[in-house]
């Protein structure tokens, strides 16, 4: 990972950004030893990394575009060696679903071999799809990165993982 790129991006002049932050909360210990299976499979981590940028609703669209460009640039530089996203491997353990990132669904952004669902759920995804089929077969509860219904179930809307 490009630690220097991340550090440079966080310490450089923000160029009009309203607010930006990087969070590195600890993990490990008991967090890595849950008493039962969970939907969060990242249990090899000692730290989690997240980048954040904030702006006011009243800002001009061009300013908002600048904020999004900043966070995408630092993210891509930090994970340049793995296609711009933190793929599952020696250095990272995928992505944490409580830090959602809609661009992971975009193949022009996520050029890794790992789909967004694998980055978030790893090998748990097929089991979660079976749970979804049982408890939400009509896909009523959905968003861009919700667990997709299994093939053959019909939901109300389009496939949440397609965008």
Secondary structure as GFF3:
##gff-version 3
##sequence-region A 1 163
A	DSSP	alpha_helix	3	11	.	.	.	ID=ss1
A	DSSP	beta_strand	19	23	.	.	.	ID=ss2
A	DSSP	three_ten_helix	29	32	.	.	.	ID=ss3
A	DSSP	beta_strand	50	54	.	.	.	ID=ss4
A	DSSP	alpha_helix	61	78	.	.	.	ID=ss5
A	DSSP	three_ten_helix	80	82	.	.	.	ID=ss6
A	DSSP	three_ten_helix	102	105	.	.	.	ID=ss7
A	DSSP	alpha_helix	116	121	.	.	.	ID=ss8
A	DSSP	three_ten_helix	122	124	.	.	.	ID=ss9
A	DSSP	alpha_helix	125	135	.	.	.	ID=ss10
###
